[in-house]
Amino acid sequence: MGKELSRRDLLRTLGLVTGGLLTLPLHGFTTPNIRLYIPDPIKYPAPDKAVTAITLGAGNRGNVYGGYAVQYPDHLNIIGVAEPIAIRNERYCQKHNITAENSFHTWEDVFERPKFADAIIISTPDNLHYGPCMKALAMGYDILLEKPIAPTEKECRDILALAKKTKRVVAVCHVLRYSPYFIKLRELIQNGTIGELISIQHFEPIQHIHMSHSYVRGNWHNSKETTPIILAKSCHDLDILRWMVGESCEKISAFGDLKWFKKENMPAGATPRCIDGCAVEKNCAYSALKIYYRDRQRTHVFDLPDEVEKQGDAILDRLKTTDYGRCVYQMDNDQPDHYTTNLQFSNGVTAAFSMEAFTSYEGRRTRIMGSQGDIVGDMSQFTYTNFLTGEKIEWELTSDAHGGGDWNLVSDWIQAVSQQNSALLSSSIDVSVESHIIGFTAEKSRLEEKTKNVVL
């Protein structure tokens, strides 16, 4: 049985201030009466010299991580970029004052020159992680690597082996580990607040538009060309489960399939593109005209002109020429739109994880069951209930994407590179690869319809 805590000890454990209120920062939890301090992403002083880095891939994630350098230039200095899409390359160079000689078309071009920065930020598409990561390690760069690590289990293991051989700092972008929400949940498990951990239920609602955008029309629509959705979307969640339990996963049983986004469900009158006079476009929840043109959702993929008055025509052009304008029922997609995974850990704890496309909302949902209490949360708030007293304590969280974790991750990575100390990272490359192996094993279980042992 986990240790029992008095109310005073519990409040101290939860980090609550009892002698007056602190000013609430952006990423803080609150209760009606007391406030919990969560530090800014900048929790370290600036290093003696800013870490210099080259970004490979100037898309969404490359700009998220690179944005840290704009805000905190004495911590991180982006001095180079590789990006084949001209407008993205140009905008990234302008944002970071990158010289023409350090602007590259492909990642291969970067490594034709001798090492000229401290680190490489790899935010290329999933199928372009392995090559640049292996080359960067061989040339002595430290690395910030967007998830998933690589498309195959063998490639993940190769990266792990070379990282250990070269002793470079490699941070995999498991940003949920840096979310105040998950940090606090893990603390409550590890310090015995809920007694002995028995089981976890975890749910990732993808949201129906997000599913159609990224995994039906978008870059990750085909698992063979990129990675299975359990890794492309949910390696964060598998990593969080492994992290909160604190033990290795031993067995997995997974189920799921592509049920809806396929030709047999195409309504009569649908055309290959939504813009082609489709008879059912106005009554389709997945209409590309509705999502991108009328509602202007998720248009960052189009690299639109800066002039607002030109953006509408640019969107219509993209709907004529890219997969984002195609009918969701006539794509060559194969990613499951519902996926359930059951996990058993070495300490007997079980976890049930479900990833679902057909929701109107996003944001993870978590239920944690312990011998002395339970926790229910949704990344914006959580409630702890003490079984002995029946007392409930509730918190609310104000945060940005990934629960405030993106820049907290970058902050730790900068310190790890500056001090050449991987222990400053929340996750070692070993454990990051382990959570990926869990995902690959889940996919084997789903496809083979068998419970599988996790082989580390």
Salt bridges, closest charged atoms under 4 A:
ASP9 OD1 - ARG12 NH1 2.93
ASP74 OD1 - HIS75 NE2 3.99
ASP118 OD2 - LYS49 NZ 3.91
ASP142 OD1 - ARG168 NH2 3.21
GLU146 OE2 - ARG61 NE 2.99
GLU153 OE2 - ARG157 NH2 2.95
GLU153 OE1 - LYS444 NZ 3.26
ASP158 OD2 - LYS154 NZ 2.94
GLU187 OE1 - LYS184 NZ 2.69
GLU204 OE2 - LYS233 NZ 2.44
GLU204 OE2 - ARG364 NH2 3.01
ASP237 OD1 - HIS202 NE2 2.79
ASP237 OD1 - ARG364 NE 2.81
ASP239 OD1 - HIS174 NE2 3.86
ASP239 OD2 - ARG177 NE 2.64
GLU264 OE2 - LYS262 NZ 3.77
GLU281 OE1 - LYS282 NZ 3.88
GLU281 OE2 - ARG294 NH2 2.61
ASP295 OD2 - LYS290 NZ 2.84
ASP303 OD1 - ARG88 NE 2.90
ASP306 OD1 - ARG91 NH2 3.26
GLU307 OE2 - LYS310 NZ 4.00
ASP317 OD2 - ARG318 NH1 3.73
ASP323 OD1 - ARG326 NH1 3.20
ASP332 OD1 - HIS221 NE2 3.04
ASP334 OD2 - LYS224 NZ 2.99
ASP337 OD1 - HIS338 NE2 3.94
GLU362 OE1 - HIS210 ND1 2.85
GLU362 OE2 - ARG298 NH2 3.41
GLU391 OE2 - ARG7 NH1 2.20
ASP406 OD1 - ARG61 NH2 2.88
ASP406 OD1 - HIS402 ND1 3.01
ASP412 OD1 - LYS43 NZ 3.23
ASP430 OD2 - LYS164 NZ 2.92
GLU434 OE2 - ARG242 NE 2.75
GLU443 OE2 - ARG446 NH2 2.94
GLU448 OE1 - LYS452 NZ 2.84
